[in-house]
Structures are given as C-alpha cells and as structure tokens.
Amino acid sequence: MTDIFDKLGYSTYDKEKIINSYAFSHLNFDVLEKNVIRIFDYFRDYKYNDDQMIRMTTLNPTLFNYSNDTLDKRFKLLNKIGYSMDEVMHMSQILPSLLTISDDNIKKIGLFC
C-alpha cells in the first residue's frame, strides 16, 4: 500500500498522515493507488513539481478523491473570476483546499471575487 507513496517521495510522516486520513479510510488499495497516480499525472500536466504535489496532498488528502473534471472546473472558475493560471497554482500550493471548495460556495460567499 505504501509503495506508491515511497516511489513518489513522500516522507514516512506524510505517508502516515495521508493513509490515516478520513479521505482514505473508505478506499480499497486498488482505488487508492489509481487515485494517487491519476492526481499526480493531473497536476504534472499543470506543471506542478513533485514536491509541490506532495505538500498539497499531505495538507489536503481529499484531493485524491476529486475527479479531473471537478478540478478542471475549479481551475477554470478561478481563472474566469480574474486569476491567472500562475496565481491559481500559487494559491493552491499555499491553500490546497481552495481546489475543494464548490463552485456554488465560491460564488455564494464571493470568495476571491
């Protein structure tokens, strides 16, 4: 189970934090491994480096449960309300939960608008 995290460069502390999180508590190994690989591939396409992804997913392991389509929508919405992709990437590295806030809630509370 932890082989995928070791291969990607997670520390023992980060690996345990993720594995013990609620986000992973209900997933079987095959789904978990596929999600980890998929999310790393997704963020690599946006030019995040591995250290950035490790930090983001350790801070917010629920990112592994989000579909690529959902994350695409979040990037597009933040871009649409005026942030450049560089700004969105920078903000998401500092506060990865930014990518887990629903579109409706971002619009409803005027977050970042």
C-alpha positions, 0 to 999 in steps of 0.5 A, a space after each residue: 500500500 505504501 509503495 506508491 507513496 515511497 516511489 513518489 517521495 513522500 516522507 514516512 510522516 506524510 505517508 502516515 498522515 495521508 493513509 490515516 486520513 478520513 479521505 482514505 479510510 473508505 478506499 480499497 488499495 486498488 482505488 487508492 493507488 489509481 487515485 494517487 497516480 491519476 492526481 499526480 499525472 493531473 497536476 504534472 500536466 499543470 506543471 506542478 513539481 513533485 514536491 509541490 504535489 506532495 505538500 498539497 496532498 499531505 495538507 489536503 488528502 481529499 484531493 485524491 478523491 476529486 475527479 479531473 473534471 471537478 478540478 478542471 472546473 475549479 481551475 477554470 472558475 478561478 481563472 474566469 473570476 480574474 486569476 491567472 493560471 500562475 496565481 491559481 497554482 500559487 494559491 493552491 500550493 499555499 491553500 490546497 483546499 481552495 481546489 475543494 471548495 464548490 463552485 456554488 460556495 465560491 460564488 455564494 460567499 464571493 470568495 476571491 471575487 
